[in-house]
């Protein structure tokens, strides 16, 4: 069977900003409240770690520790959530996050917090997020059927990006006025509210599907990812996309010092990171505008080409404003590729495979991040910071070439409509 993916007519234009369905509103509200706490914690917990130890090593290790559970537990957890009651999984994950955050907040306010306690809490929060994220992948197509997955995700990502811009400012205000120990206490409230809202979702969230050995169920997700030509192509293109994103992000501070003439403690470096956060917001809105109107091949290749050009422009900049604009464009372009891939995966993946396919695709795609960072670090001594940033666009350039000229082009050729009402039932191995 052929399926045209040139345009998405699942996302009807117009309509209210807030989702029409009650369950969709509840899921989105719970996600946003929870995400607000996550953004606060991303800034507040490292501040707490540095205040406790005065050690940059401890602070960096704490941030890295939060990422470990996703790498170690992502696939087994996704396999479990594909057969579990996803609503229950999300509620328990949020309740656990609330308890962990509350323990840190209370200990900090009582001046009894230790770095060991903080490490355990961060590891626990990272583990809870794995369960929440895997279950949420399957929950979104269930509640967004009335309006389309793409429209729902566009709303979610726009609000997420808005919080990424505002969150560090709010966290800084809390830390300055009430102390860093208050941040995890606020986080606990947000996670608790999210759990309460999630409990009110009425739609059935258990997919069922075949049982069997863990290895067999993991293999089923991998087989779908590889045999579905669209999902496979977007996942492979995502590797080059994340290589460019990782290299550019890793060299942002050295670029500011070497090319822009800023000191390493100059507050104006934050302008570049703010430009990236604004770029993430713009990417969500741009994708919502273009996805219903532009063929998938053109959308993906165009975004990859834009990232390549913007990386080259960023490497040549000597001006802070120009660098901020160039970096903002890099983020917009790379995020459009990422968000588009997630939208397509959630539309075409069978319900019983949502967690496994999405988690595995994310893990494969983001593998380019550390590769890009390491290659950039090796190139700097030889050619300098500016040229290395410019060359970082090689990742997106290669991905764009694969889409337009190479073996991926037939996989992204338009083939029909991606209406989520029928594609997950029919598109199994295409």
Residue pairs with C-beta under 8 A, 6 or more apart in sequence:
1 426
1 427
1 430
2 415
2 416
2 430
3 230
3 348
3 415
3 416
3 417
3 418
3 423
3 427
3 430
4 414
4 415
4 416
4 417
5 230
5 296
5 344
5 412
5 414
5 415
5 416
5 418
6 295
6 296
6 297
6 414
6 415
7 292
7 293
7 294
7 295
7 414
7 417
8 148
8 150
8 291
8 292
8 343
8 347
8 417
8 418
9 292
9 417
9 419
10 148
10 149
10 150
10 151
10 347
10 417
10 418
10 419
10 420
11 147
11 148
11 150
11 151
11 154
11 288
11 291
11 292
12 147
12 148
12 151
13 292
15 147
15 151
17 155
18 25
18 28
18 155
19 25
19 28
19 143
19 144
19 147
19 152
19 155
20 146
20 147
21 143
21 144
21 145
21 146
21 147
22 202
23 142
23 143
23 201
23 202
23 203
24 143
24 144
24 146
24 147
24 152
26 143
26 197
26 198
26 200
26 201
27 136
27 139
27 140
27 143
27 198
27 201
28 152
28 155
28 156
28 159
29 197
30 90
30 94
30 193
30 194
30 195
30 197
30 198
31 136
31 156
31 194
32 156
32 159
32 160
32 163
33 190
33 193
33 194
33 197
34 94
34 97
34 132
34 190
34 191
34 194
35 160
35 163
36 163
36 167
36 190
37 97
37 101
37 186
37 187
37 188
37 189
37 190
37 191
37 194
38 129
38 187
39 163
39 164
39 167
39 168
39 171
40 167
40 170
40 171
40 174
40 183
40 186
40 187
40 190
41 101
41 125
41 183
41 184
41 187
42 167
43 167
43 168
43 171
43 172
43 175
43 183
44 171
44 174
44 175
44 180
44 183
44 184
44 187
45 62
45 104
45 118
45 121
45 122
45 183
45 184
46 59
46 62
46 63
47 175
47 180
47 183
48 104
48 108
48 113
48 118
48 180
48 181
48 183
48 184
49 55
49 58
49 59
49 62
49 115
49 118
50 56
50 58
50 59
51 180
52 58
52 113
52 114
52 115
52 118
53 59
53 115
58 115
61 119
62 118
62 119
62 122
65 119
65 122
65 123
65 126
66 122
66 123
66 125
66 126
67 126
68 123
68 126
69 123
69 126
69 127
69 129
69 130
70 126
70 129
70 130
70 133
70 363
71 363
73 127
73 130
74 130
74 134
74 359
74 360
74 362
74 363
75 218
75 221
75 356
75 359
75 360
75 363
76 214
76 218
77 130
77 131
77 134
77 355
77 359
78 134
78 137
78 221
78 355
78 356
78 358
78 359
78 360
79 214
79 217
79 218
79 221
79 355
79 356
80 134
81 89
81 131
81 134
81 135
81 138
81 355
82 134
82 138
82 207
82 209
82 217
82 221
82 352
82 353
82 354
82 355
82 356
83 206
83 207
83 208
83 209
83 211
83 352
84 135
84 206
85 205
85 206
86 135
86 136
86 138
86 139
86 142
86 205
86 206
86 207
87 135
87 139
87 198
87 199
87 201
87 205
88 205
89 131
89 132
89 134
89 135
90 131
90 132
90 135
90 136
90 139
90 195
90 198
91 195
91 198
91 199
92 131
93 128
93 129
93 131
93 132
93 135
94 128
94 132
94 191
94 192
94 194
94 195
94 198
95 191
95 192
95 195
96 124
96 128
97 124
97 125
97 128
97 129
97 132
97 187
97 188
97 191
98 187
98 188
98 189
98 191
98 192
98 195
99 188
100 121
100 124
100 125
100 128
101 121
101 125
101 184
101 185
101 187
101 188
101 191
102 184
102 185
102 188
103 117
103 121
104 113
104 117
104 118
104 121
104 184
105 181
105 182
105 183
105 184
105 185
105 186
105 187
105 188
106 185
107 113
107 114
107 117
108 179
108 180
108 181
108 184
109 181
109 182
109 185
113 181
121 184
133 359
134 355
134 358
134 359
135 205
135 355
137 346
137 354
137 355
137 358
137 359
138 205
138 207
138 351
138 354
138 355
139 201
139 205
140 149
140 152
140 153
140 346
141 149
141 346
141 347
141 351
141 354
141 420
141 424
142 203
142 204
142 205
142 351
143 152
143 201
143 203
144 151
144 152
144 153
144 420
145 420
145 421
148 420
149 343
149 346
149 347
149 420
150 288
150 291
150 292
150 343
150 347
151 288
153 339
153 342
153 343
153 346
154 284
154 285
154 287
154 288
157 280
157 283
157 284
157 287
157 339
158 281
158 284
158 285
158 288
160 280
160 284
161 277
161 280
161 281
161 282
161 283
161 284
162 281
164 277
164 280
164 281
165 274
165 277
165 278
165 281
171 183
174 180
174 182
174 183
174 186
175 182
175 183
207 351
207 352
207 354
208 352
209 351
209 352
209 353
210 217
210 220
210 352
211 217
217 356
218 356
220 353
220 356
221 353
221 355
221 356
221 357
221 360
222 356
222 360
224 231
224 349
224 350
224 353
224 357
224 428
224 429
225 231
225 232
225 235
225 357
225 360
225 361
225 364
226 232
227 429
227 430
228 348
228 349
228 427
228 428
228 429
228 430
229 410
229 411
229 430
230 296
230 344
230 348
230 411
230 412
230 430
231 344
231 345
231 348
231 349
231 357
231 361
232 411
233 403
233 408
233 411
233 412
234 300
234 340
234 341
234 344
234 345
234 361
234 412
235 341
235 361
235 364
235 365
236 364
236 399
236 402
236 408
237 300
237 304
237 337
237 341
237 399
237 402
237 403
237 408
238 337
238 338
238 341
238 361
238 364
238 365
238 366
238 368
238 399
239 364
239 365
239 367
239 368
239 395
239 399
240 304
240 368
240 395
240 396
240 397
240 398
240 399
240 402
241 304
241 307
241 334
241 337
241 338
241 365
241 368
241 395
241 396
241 399
242 334
242 338
242 365
242 366
242 367
242 368
242 369
242 372
242 395
243 368
243 369
243 371
243 372
243 375
243 392
243 394
243 395
243 396
244 307
244 308
244 311
244 330
244 334
244 368
244 372
244 392
244 393
244 394
244 395
244 396
245 307
245 330
245 331
245 334
245 368
245 369
245 372
246 368
246 369
246 370
246 371
246 372
246 373
246 376
247 372
247 373
247 375
247 376
247 388
247 389
247 392
247 395
248 311
248 314
248 327
248 330
248 389
248 392
249 276
249 373
250 372
250 373
250 376
250 377
251 376
251 380
251 385
251 388
251 389
251 392
252 269
252 272
252 273
252 327
253 264
253 269
254 380
254 385
255 314
255 315
255 323
255 385
255 386
255 389
256 262
256 266
256 268
256 269
256 272
256 320
256 323
257 263
257 264
258 384
258 385
258 386
259 315
259 317
259 318
259 323
259 385
259 386
260 317
260 318
260 319
260 320
260 323
261 318
262 268
262 269
262 320
268 320
271 320
271 324
272 320
272 323
272 324
272 327
274 324
275 324
275 325
275 327
275 328
275 331
276 327
276 328
276 331
278 328
279 327
279 328
279 329
279 330
279 331
279 332
279 335
280 331
280 332
280 335
282 328
282 332
283 331
283 332
283 333
283 335
283 336
283 339
284 335
284 339
286 332
286 336
287 336
287 339
287 340
287 343
290 299
290 336
291 299
291 340
291 343
294 302
295 414
296 340
296 344
296 412
296 414
297 403
297 404
297 409
297 412
297 413
297 414
299 336
299 340
300 337
300 340
300 403
300 412
301 400
301 403
301 404
303 333
303 334
303 336
303 337
303 340
304 333
304 337
304 396
304 397
304 399
304 400
304 403
305 396
305 397
305 400
306 329
306 332
306 333
307 329
307 330
307 333
307 334
307 337
307 393
307 396
308 393
308 394
308 396
308 397
308 400
309 393
310 326
310 327
310 329
310 330
310 333
310 393
311 326
311 330
311 389
311 390
311 392
311 393
311 396
312 390
312 393
313 322
313 326
313 329
314 323
314 326
314 327
314 330
314 389
314 390
315 385
315 386
315 387
315 388
315 389
315 390
315 391
315 392
316 386
316 390
317 323
317 326
333 396
334 396
337 399
338 365
341 361
341 365
342 358
344 418
345 357
345 358
345 361
346 354
346 358
347 418
347 420
347 423
347 424
348 418
348 423
348 424
348 427
349 357
349 358
349 424
350 424
350 425
350 428
351 424
368 395
372 392
372 395
376 388
376 389
376 392
379 387
379 388
379 391
380 388
383 391
402 408
402 409
403 409
403 412
